[in-house]
Amino acid sequence: MSFPLLTATAALPAVGAIATAAVPAARRTAAKWLALLFSLATLVLAITVLVRFDPDGDRYQLTESHAWIADFGVRYELGVDGIAVALIALTALLIPFIVLAGWHDADPLETGSHRWRPTQGFFALILAVEAMVILSFEATDVFLFYIFFEAMLIPMYFLIGGFGDRAHEHGEKAAATQRSYAAVKFLLYNLAGGLIMLAAVIGLYVVAGNFSLTEIAEARANGSLDMATGTERWLFLGFFFAFAVKAPLWPLHTWLPNAMQESTAPVAVLITAVVDKVGTFAMLRFCLQLFPEASKWATPVILVLAVISIIYGALLAVGQRDIKRLIAYASISHFGFIVMGVFAMTSQGQSGATLYMVNHGISTAVLMLIAGFLISRRGSRLIADYGGVQKVAPVLAGTFLIGGLATLSLPGLAPFVSEFLVLVGTFTRYPVIGIVATLGIVLAALYTLVLYQRTMTGPVKPEVAAMPDLRVREIAVVAPLVVLLVFLGVYPKPVTDVVNPAVEQTMSDVEKKDPRPEVEAAK
């Protein structure tokens, strides 16, 4: 029996979560180092998965299958395609930086105070989320996926509600109230989506007789499973609704700005760069593969919703006074691009969407973590409370600028390639949608440069005159991510080589081919 590499990759952070939570309360530093070591060990296993994966091999590789709840046809089935491998690598890469960035976020509120924030719990919850996200990317049993898709809400609820941002203009009591509101809103929105999906999962079992993604897809392909048109559309809507909430897609997005605003910066990165990617990933893996006809039927409406997300998110980002809410609305705009790429039904669009998931995770991590370092120094999230930071903290300002330029998809930085592919892939099939979506690029430049101008340039405000520049730990967090932004901006081939074969298979599932160019290339 071969080594269960996929199980080990998900189980290691789960074991780390238990071990970290078990560290005595007085040994907070030991808990931090233990969490960091487990996250690094998980990264090693994720790299091993990436190395062992053959893009030209079978669609799902490193597979594992064991009976679990035999009476209901539920199996413990795991397998990864190129899209899942890329997102597992992204998750495992970001978690060590999230742990390092949040090194002091769960320390006691006051020196010598008995009001402790449970440090061990903070890092244990981060590792628990990592384990559930990785299992969601690996699961090829629909019921198994659903369990971890929903279970990750529990640790995220406590991370938002119990370890929120300390910077609040109205004091700790008001901050606690806002954190509770954001956590409950996050939970209710996602639970509502999950309950609707559960009904669809049960309906899928009634129709197909099992929960295996590969078996159902194969039965659809060979004609042995023929869903009625109405049934397929209702099941598709049940799955898509849950994924659209998680994504988040307009108008189901309103939980995200509250959650990111009230979270610490590392938890905000965990939400938008890691957890939310499960929603867009699942659209590719489950919606398109299980319900190809319904996916094509719903495409026009979904593309309109995606464009609304792009423009709406960017417009609201322009008008924000809070740094974190600005980044949250920018992410809503970016997720609109991802969803648009998925449902453009072109290989360029879907490759771009997958690459966008990876690049958005890295660029948002840089921007939000630097914003977190900035906020922790000043004690305020309001843009108006800053000014002239680049004169007193040039390294902080420089990295903040790089993160911002990546967010607006500057050529030479990683998000540009993915956004370009999404727009090209959309324009070839839906030119009007593609043209309208380009307005999001203009607005991204506006909100990013205005944010930098108001916080980093101009006269030095007295409150930031003594602001220290980035410390060694903070440089260790952002420097590798900045290097990766530049590397993937210049040379995205390592990622595209992994994801493109999986995209081709997804295109085959929905029986779509790329439109022929109006002008043939000269031979």
Order of alpha helices (4+ residues) and beta strands (2+ residues): alpha-alpha-beta-beta-alpha-alpha-alpha-alpha-alpha-alpha-alpha-alpha-alpha-alpha-alpha-alpha-alpha-alpha-alpha-alpha-alpha-alpha-alpha-alpha
